[in-house]
Amino acid sequence: MIKRIILPALLLLLMTTNCKDLHVGTIIKDNGSIHRTYRIEKEWQSSRPINTETPIANRKTIRREIANSLLPLDTTWERQQSIDTTKHTTTISYTKQFENWQQIQKCYDTATYLFRPTNPKIEVTKSQRLIKTRFSYTEHFRPVFRGVDYKTFFTATEIQLIRNGEMDKSDSLELKFQKWVAYCIINEIAELATNASGTNPLIEIWKTKMFGKIEFAAQQGNPTKDNTLSMSPFENDYNDMNITDTEYLISSIENATNVNLSEKAKQTIQYTLNPKIELYISLLMSNITFSVKMPGEAVSSNADSIVGNIAYWKLDPFILGAPVTMEFTSEKKSPATAIALGAALLSALLGWSVWKKRKKTPPQK
């Protein structure tokens, strides 16, 4: 998890007690309909007597789950819940049947949910290839923040370790990832401030100063590293830095640039940045995976793994500053098409045979 460079210690403590696993399951049918499931597993903290078979959630609980959902959710989804008293966990599943991918996209475009800042796009296509039907699935998410290119910030080995979930094995790599996320957030608000107030070279100076504060905070968090910035001007104020606080960031920009942003500009920045910060914190509290089951046999995919005709992905941690796309293609033999094609060929052969026979028969006098 991203730690004290970015978030206050109290918030980190709350996060560690509220982590959850979210699995998004998608089943694509031959006719183009889609069955989608959100399965959430988290710690069960209630001490009240419960029915482990079918625990009942009240309306207030369901409304809270919908309001805090990472992906589109409403009361038309079927809800089920189970509780494992041995593991002290509860699993909540929401399922819904969609007629086509366009209905899911409509939910993405119109609903209120935490992942909305990534502007999700989904598409499922179906095409005929001789005796086979090809199905193609694509789901795309924009980056949370407009940040530094991770491919130039990290080495190929570091990228692989981060994607494999092995970042916590190296304090230096974890700190480096924290720095990258912090740079992404600073880049985002600098861009927003520039768009809201017009081009101002002092914003770039402010951004450079903030990068210095982030670097100093990272060095203070790494006891094995020589803290060359210990006499830095950032030493007195880096402890007050909270780059998830939009008001703090706006005030910091105004102080550094001597420009008072208009109330409209401040509202625009807050309206854009606050949902992204909220999503960022939610992602820190969640382990998110996806699966897509397609008709027929797998042909190609960028999935982390494929089992039969099901592809699996872990949400790429670099979504904080880079786009994420999931792709999967499958093919299924079409018996009806094969029969129709066979009948057409047989008809053509019979026609050719009759024509050839007539051609060889001499005309009668």
N, C-alpha and C positions, 0 to 999 in steps of 0.2 A: 504493500500500500504506500501511497505518497504520504510523507510524514511532515515534520515540523517546518520544513522550508516554506510550505504553502499553507498548512492548516494549523489552527490553535490546538494545544494539547487536549483541552476539554472535548473538543469536537472529535478528535482522534479516539478518545476513550469511549465516547458514545458510539462511534462507528464500529469499534471492535466487538461490541455487544449486540449489534444489529445487522451483521452480515447475512447475506442470503444467496442462495443459488437459484438462478433463473434459467430455465430451458425453454426455448421457443421451438416447438415442433410443427412442421408443415408437411401435410400429405397431399400430393397432387394426383387427382384422379384422371382416368382416360378422357372423360368428358369435359375436362377443364375446371371442374369444381375443386375447391381447396378446403381441407379440414385443418384448422390451426388450433394449437394448444399452447397456453402459457402455464408452465408448471413451476411453482415457487416452493422452495424448501428452505425453512429457516428454523431457528431455535424456538422451542415452545417454552414460554416463560410464565404462563398462567398457572396459578396454584388452585384454580377452581376445579370442582369435579367435572369430568368430561366424558362424553360418549366417544370412544375411540373408533367406533364404526362410522358414524355419520355425525360429526360435531356440527352444530347449527350456528351459523354466523348471523348476528343481527344486522339490521339495515345500516346502522352507523358504521359497523365494521366493513361492510361491503362498499359503502360510499368512500371510506378512507382508502381501501385498497384500490378502487378505481381512480381516485384523485392522485394517488402516489404511484400509479402504474408507469413503468418505463415505456410500454407500448400501448397502442389504442385499446381501450377496454370500456365496456358499458354494461348495463343491466341485461342486455339481450344475450350475453355469454352465459353458458351453463357453468355453474360453480360446484366444485366438489372439494372436500377437505378430509384429510386423514391425519392421525396423530400416532407417532411412534413413541410410546412411553419409555421404551428402553433407551433410545437415543436422545430422548427429549427434543424431538423435532416435529414440526408439522409441515405437511405438504398440501398446498392449495393449487388446484388446477382450474383454469378457465378454458373452455372449448367453444368453438363456433364453426359452423359450416358456411362457406361462401360459394356463390354460384360461379364466380370467376375471379381472376386476379384484380380486375378493375374495382371490384367491391372493396378489396383490401386497400388498394391505393386511395380510394375515396376516404376510407377511415384515416389513413395516414395524412391526407390533405385537410381534413375537417375537424378531427378530434383534438382534444387537449391531452397531452401525455408528455412525459419527461424527455423522451427521445426526439421530440418535435424539432429542436434546433439542428438536427442532422439531416432534415429534409429527406426522409426515407423514400426510395423508389423501388417498386417491385414490378416484374414483368414475367409472364409465362407464355411461351409461344408453342405452337403445334404445327408441324409440317409433314407432308407425305414424301417419302423417299422410296420409290418403287414399292416393295412389299413390306416396308417398315415405316412406322410413324416415329418421328423425332420430337422429343419434348425438351425445351430449353427453359431454364429458370435463372433469373438474375435478381438480386436484391442489393441495393446500393445505399450507403450512408455517407453523407458529407462529414468532414472533420468537425469536432466540437469547437476547436479554436483554430484561428489562422496562425499557424506557427512556423517554427524552424523545421526545415526538411530533415526528418529523422535519419535518412539514408546518408547524409553528410555529417550528422551529429554523432552517430554511433558507428562502430565497426560492424562488419557482417556477423562476426561471432557474437557481439553484444546483442545485436538484433535478434539472433536466433535464441539466445538465452532468455531474453525478455519475452519472446513469443512462447517459449516453452514453460513459462512460469517459474523460471529458476533465478529470477532477479534477486530474491531475498537471500540467496546464498552468497552474495557479494555486496558488502556495504558500499563499496565505491561505485558499483554499477547502479545500485538503488538510488544513491545520491545523484548520480548523473542523470537518471531518468527523472528524478524530482526537478532537477535544474531545467531539463528540456520542457517539462510541463509548465513550469513557472515562466520560462521564456515564451511559450505559446500563449499563455494568458496575457502577458505584458504586450506581446505583439497584437493580440486581439483588441485590447482596449486602446492602444496607440492608434490603430487603424480606425476604430470607432470615433475617437476624439478628433482625428484629422478630418474624417468625413463630416462630423458635426460642426466643427469650428473653422474649417478651411485649412489650407496648408500652413503649417507653423513649424519652422526648423527646430524650435525649442522642444517640441514633442519628441523628436529623435534624441535630443540631449537627455530628456527625462528618461527615455527608454534605456539609453546607455547607462544612466545612473542606476536604474532599477536592476539592470543586469549585473552591475557591480555589487549591489546589495544581495542579490540572489547568490552570486559567487561567494561572497563573504559568509553568508548563512550556511552554504554548503560546506565550506572549509571548517566552520565551527562545529559542524555536525560530523566531521570525520577526524577523530583523534589521532589516526595514524598518519595524517597528512601534515606537512609543514604549513602552518597557518601564516602565510606570507602577508596576509591582509590584516594582521592583528592590530596594526597601528593605522588602519584605514579610516577615512572619515565616516565609513558606514558602521563602525564599531558601536557608536552611540545610539543608532536608531534602527538597526536591523531587527532588534527584538520586537519592535512595534509594527513590523511589516506583516500585513495580512492581505495577500493578493487575491483572496476570495471575497473581500469586502469591497463592493463596488463604490460605496461612498468614500472609503479611504483612498481608493485609486483615483477617483475624480478630484478629490481635494489635493492629492499629491501632484497631479498634473497641473492644476491651477496654481499651486505654490511654485512649481518649477518653471512655468511658462509666463507667469504674471498675466495670465488671461483668465477672466471670469467667464466660464461657459454659461450660456443662457439656460434658463430652466427647461426649455424645450430640448436643448442639446443634452442636458443631464438626463432627462426622462428617456430620450432615445437611447442613450448609452445603457442606462439601467434596464430598459425594456428588452434590449438585445442581449446584454451580458448576464443579467441575473438568471434567466433560464439555463444558460450554458454552465454557469457555476453550479446551479442546482443539479444539473445532469452530471457534471463532473463528480460531485460529492456522492451522488447515487451510484455511479459506476465504481467508485472506490469501495462501496459497501456491497457490491454484487459480483458474483462470478457468473458470467453469461455465456451460454452455449446455444448453438442452433443445430437443427437437423432437418433435412429435407428428403422425403421419400418420393421417388418418381416412378412412373410406370415403366415396365421393361427392365433393360439392363443398362448399367452405367457406361457412358462413353467417355466423358471427360468432366473434370471438375477442378477447382482450386481449393477444395476442401482439405482440412487437416487430415481426415481419414474417410474412407469409404468402406462400408460393409454391405455387400450385396447391392441393392438399389437405394441405399440410404447414405447420404453424405453428412458429415459432422464438421462443425466449425466451433472454435473458441473465438469469442469476440476479440479482435486484434487490439491490444492495448494502445497501439499507435493511432487509434481512432481519435484520440485527444488532439492530434495535430495533422492527421492525414486521412484521406477517404478510405472507406472499406467497401469492397465489392465481393459478394458470394455468387459463384456461378456453378451450374450443374446441368449437364446434358445427358439424356438417356434415349434409347431406342427400343421400340417394341414391335415385334412382328405382327402384321395385320392379316389374320386369316381371311377376312372378307375381301380385302384388297387382293390377296394372293389368288383367291378363287375367281374373282372377277377378271384378274389379269390372265389367269389360266384359261378361263372361258373365252376371253377375247382372242387369245393366241390360237386356241383350238378352232374357233370360228374362222379365223383368218386362214389357218391351214386347210380347213375343209373348203373354203371358198377358192383358195389357190389350186387345190386338187381338182375341183370341178372345172375351173377355168382351163387348167392344163389339159384335162381330158377332152373337153370340147374343142380345144385348139387342135388336138391330134386327130379327131374324128373328121374324115373328109365329108364335104357337103353332099347331100343326096341329090341326084338328078331327077 
